[in-house]
Amino acid sequence: MDIYIIIPAYNEEAHIKKTLQSLVSQTKPPKKIVVVDDNSTDKTPDIISEFATKYDFIFSEKINTVSNHEPGSKVVHAFKQGFKKLDHDYDIICKFDADLIFPTNYLETISNYFERNQKCGMAGGFCAIKKEGSWVIENLTNPDHIRGALKAYRKDCFKTIGGLKESMGWDTVDELLAKYHGWEVVTDTSLLVKHLKPTGGTYSKKAKYKQGEAFYKMRYGYKLTQLASLKLALKKKQFGYYFDCLRGFYKAKKEKATFIVTEEEGAFIRKYRWKNIKKKLL
């Protein structure tokens, strides 16, 4: 299966060389990699150029959306600009972050999942962070969820869900929409990807309400938003995060923010979420 990878990057000189080296060293190398430099002010462009010169399947694209550092819209905008530069002769399309080190068998393993299971619409491993000298799975990760840092989609699934949404919550709604359309999301706990930067470490202060806004846009409703916000606050060990989510939800509701799913998709999402909650409680 032919794999295309798009990597949005902004000021990643400390990490991107390790990311690209881990990808060119795969047992199943990708067919194409596009690194989208979002107007970096460090040596990121030089490192990308170095790899693009050495490997003919690596390409560089430069854009400028640096004025908006909020999670979600910026990174997806960069991804979409990279996607425009690719042809459509891929079987698997990946959105990877520029601060990851992949095990050498990563692409081969996820490719096998797609080949063996025709219902597999998305597949991936888990982000691991260094803690007390060991690499452990990030506590924000659910066993059935693929982090936004390392998304991989089957072509047909990607097209069916309409690509990625330029909004906070894009890396949750993609999986929910995939399931709505009958696709399976496959995760592999043996595939640990080293995550070199803490999640959310560069988010702006304005972004603290964005998660609640995302819950509103995904049509969670108030009660489900309360539970989801409380769960995240406990995982982050920041109880104030719970109230920030609720403020973001009400802010989006007051401003009549545009939903990113239809009413029918929203009904499916709520039913699916409540079903999983009840299953865990029982």
FENQUIWO-V327606 format. One record per residue. PHI is phi in degrees with one decimal (NA if undefined). PSI is psi in whole degrees, -180 to 180 (NA if undefined). D_LAST is the distance of its C-alpha to the last C-alpha in Angstrom with 1 decimal. Layout:
phi;psi;d_last
PHI;PSI;D_LAST
PHI;PSI;D_LAST
//
This chain:
phi;psi;d_last
NA;136;40.4
-84.6;128;42.1
-112.0;127;40.2
-109.6;140;41.2
-126.9;135;40.0
-119.1;129;40.5
-123.1;103;40.4
-70.1;138;40.9
-143.6;136;42.7
-142.1;116;44.1
49.8;59;45.9
-113.6;29;44.2
-59.1;-26;47.3
-76.6;-18;45.4
-127.5;-32;42.8
-63.4;-29;43.8
-62.8;-41;46.2
-67.0;-38;43.5
-63.2;-52;41.2
-64.7;-39;44.0
-63.0;-39;45.2
-68.5;-28;41.8
-81.1;-37;41.8
-75.5;-12;45.3
-98.3;11;44.6
-67.6;148;41.8
-66.7;-28;42.3
-121.4;97;41.8
-70.6;151;43.5
-70.9;156;42.8
-77.9;-37;45.4
-146.7;144;45.6
-129.8;127;44.5
-114.5;121;45.3
-101.9;121;45.1
-99.6;105;45.3
-85.0;115;47.0
-91.6;64;46.4
58.9;46;49.7
-62.0;148;49.1
-108.2;4;51.6
-109.4;-151;51.3
-91.8;12;52.1
-53.6;-48;49.2
-59.9;-36;51.6
-65.9;-40;53.9
-68.2;-42;51.1
-61.1;-45;50.0
-61.2;-39;53.6
-60.1;-44;54.1
-72.6;-38;51.4
-65.2;-31;52.4
-71.9;-37;55.9
-81.0;-34;54.9
-121.9;123;52.4
-75.8;-6;53.3
-100.2;5;49.7
-106.5;130;48.9
-126.9;152;49.9
-115.0;137;50.0
-131.0;135;49.5
-114.9;131;50.3
-133.4;-180;49.1
-143.0;92;49.1
-125.6;27;46.1
-63.7;-16;46.2
-69.1;-18;46.5
-118.3;105;42.8
-97.7;5;40.5
-67.4;145;37.3
-64.8;151;34.3
98.4;-81;33.7
-64.5;-40;36.9
-65.1;-50;39.3
-69.7;-37;37.7
-71.4;-36;37.0
-59.3;-45;40.6
-62.9;-42;41.9
-58.1;-45;39.9
-64.7;-35;41.3
-65.9;-38;44.8
-68.1;-38;44.4
-62.4;-35;43.0
-63.4;-25;46.2
-85.8;-5;48.3
-101.8;154;46.7
-80.9;-175;47.5
-112.2;27;44.9
-91.6;35;45.4
-105.5;159;42.1
-104.5;-34;39.2
-130.5;132;36.8
-115.1;132;37.0
-119.9;142;35.7
-115.1;110;35.4
-115.7;149;35.7
-80.8;165;36.4
-96.6;18;39.6
-132.1;41;38.2
-124.2;150;36.5
-120.6;115;37.6
-90.6;140;36.3
-63.2;151;36.4
-62.2;-22;39.2
-97.9;11;37.0
-60.6;-57;34.7
-65.6;-36;36.3
-63.8;-42;37.0
-67.0;-47;33.4
-69.1;-32;31.9
-62.2;-39;34.8
-62.9;-38;33.9
-61.8;-44;30.4
-65.4;-39;32.1
-69.0;-40;34.7
-80.0;-26;32.4
-125.6;103;29.8
-69.4;-13;31.5
-90.1;-6;28.2
-72.5;111;27.7
-95.8;-28;28.6
-142.0;147;27.8
-148.8;150;27.6
-178.6;167;27.8
-97.3;-146;27.3
-132.1;144;26.3
-77.0;136;28.3
-123.0;140;29.2
-114.9;154;31.0
-82.2;124;33.4
-139.2;116;32.2
53.9;42;34.4
85.7;-4;36.2
-122.6;155;33.3
-94.4;118;31.6
-125.6;152;27.9
-61.6;134;25.3
-59.1;138;25.3
-70.8;-9;22.4
-81.3;-5;22.2
-91.3;127;21.2
-90.3;150;17.9
-63.2;-19;17.8
-109.4;16;18.0
-121.2;138;20.7
-100.2;123;24.4
-63.4;151;26.2
-59.9;-20;29.1
-70.5;-22;31.5
-143.6;56;31.3
-80.6;141;30.6
-139.1;127;31.9
-123.2;140;32.0
-67.5;143;33.4
-53.4;-49;36.4
-64.1;-38;35.3
-65.8;-45;31.9
-58.5;-42;33.6
-70.5;-38;36.0
-64.4;-39;33.4
-83.7;0;31.4
78.9;27;34.8
72.9;-155;34.9
-100.3;144;33.7
-87.8;135;33.5
-82.4;72;35.8
-161.3;150;33.2
-56.1;137;30.7
98.4;0;27.4
-58.2;-34;29.3
-87.5;7;27.3
-109.9;-46;24.0
-66.9;-27;25.3
-62.1;-42;27.1
-69.9;-40;23.9
-64.8;-40;22.3
-69.1;-36;25.7
-60.2;-45;25.9
-67.0;-37;22.6
-58.6;-37;23.9
-91.8;10;27.0
90.5;8;25.3
-86.9;157;25.8
-104.5;146;23.5
-108.9;117;23.1
-109.5;129;23.6
-120.4;154;23.3
-133.3;110;24.9
-68.9;-14;24.1
-81.2;-15;27.5
-94.6;90;29.3
-96.0;121;29.7
-105.7;124;32.0
-71.5;121;33.8
-100.7;113;33.4
-84.9;-15;36.5
-123.2;140;35.9
-61.3;140;33.0
-62.1;132;30.9
78.2;8;32.3
-66.0;-22;35.2
-112.1;12;37.8
-69.3;144;36.1
-79.7;165;38.4
-62.9;-35;37.8
-63.1;-23;37.7
-76.8;-8;34.7
-65.7;-20;32.4
-94.6;-4;31.6
-66.5;-32;31.1
-66.0;-43;27.4
-63.5;-38;26.9
-61.8;-40;29.6
-64.5;-41;27.7
-59.7;-40;24.6
-64.7;-46;27.1
-65.7;-26;28.9
-89.8;6;25.7
62.0;39;25.1
-65.5;-36;21.8
85.7;165;22.7
-67.2;-49;22.6
-64.0;-43;19.0
-66.5;-37;17.6
-62.9;-41;20.6
-57.7;-49;19.8
-66.3;-43;16.3
-64.7;-39;17.8
-67.6;-42;20.8
-64.4;-41;19.0
-60.7;-46;17.1
-66.0;-40;20.6
-62.2;-39;22.4
-68.6;-40;20.3
-65.1;-40;20.8
-79.9;-14;24.5
58.6;40;24.8
-135.5;94;26.7
-66.5;-27;25.5
-61.6;-24;28.4
-61.9;-33;26.9
-60.1;-48;24.4
-69.7;-34;27.4
-62.4;-40;29.3
-62.8;-45;26.6
-66.1;-38;26.7
-63.2;-41;30.5
-64.0;-39;30.5
-61.5;-50;28.4
-68.4;-33;30.8
-63.2;-46;33.8
-64.6;-39;32.9
-65.7;-44;32.3
-63.0;-39;35.6
-84.7;-1;37.5
53.6;53;35.9
-58.8;150;35.1
-72.2;128;35.0
-69.6;150;31.7
-105.7;5;31.2
-136.8;157;29.3
-75.4;171;30.2
-60.9;-42;28.6
-65.3;-43;27.3
-64.8;-39;25.9
-62.8;-41;24.4
-62.4;-42;22.6
-62.8;-44;21.2
-60.9;-46;20.1
-63.4;-44;18.4
-62.3;-43;16.5
-64.5;-44;15.6
-64.9;-45;14.4
-64.3;-37;12.3
-61.1;-43;10.7
-67.7;-37;9.9
-62.0;-48;8.7
-63.1;-38;6.2
-62.1;-42;5.2
-69.0;-37;5.4
-66.8;-35;3.8
-82.1;NA;0.0
//
